[in-house]
Amino acid sequence: MSCGVGGKPTPAAATPSCSGGGGGSSCGATAPQYGGYLKKKGFVDVDRWYVAREGDSNLYCYKDQHQTSKELEKVDLLESTVLTDFGISPPALLIENNGKKWMLQTKEEGEILPWLKALEKSGVQCLEPTEEICPLAQSAKDIYGFDCKTIDGAPVNMDKYKGYVVLVVNVASQ
């Protein structure tokens, strides 16, 4: 696996998988894989080299692309929940396994799709986050049946704005 221009990951057809026994194959065997730098978000944000191998449900973490003799971390993705977070820019993979959580952020918007495809080839099903929608909102035809609060906290029925161009903004205030 080589790194392309600007640190973008480039998929390799096959590379030796001699990374500390990872991948379940003997040294010198080849397995199609995808690798690239992802930022592990947390107490300290760290860029690490991650590798997903076709047919192997583990995601391997290395210090960098040149130090792959022993993984720093190996995550069994079949035992994990894998979600994508497009709510941040650039997007991230959200992985939860036995109470442990990882947020792995790509460097650019376009890098998330190749990661999702690589994880799919590894046998991992990535899920889209879902939010519970209240029955009233789910069956609503328009916004005019809703009551909201103004920026000052006063109640207002959205029917008041019928016939106007309306921009609704959630400012996340209390």
Salt bridges, closest charged atoms under 4 A:
ASP45 OD2 - LYS41 NZ 3.00
ASP47 OD1 - LYS39 NZ 3.36
ASP47 OD2 - LYS107 NZ 3.04
GLU73 OE1 - LYS40 NZ 3.06
GLU73 OE2 - LYS100 NZ 3.40
GLU108 OE1 - LYS8 NZ 3.58
ASP159 OD1 - LYS162 NZ 3.71
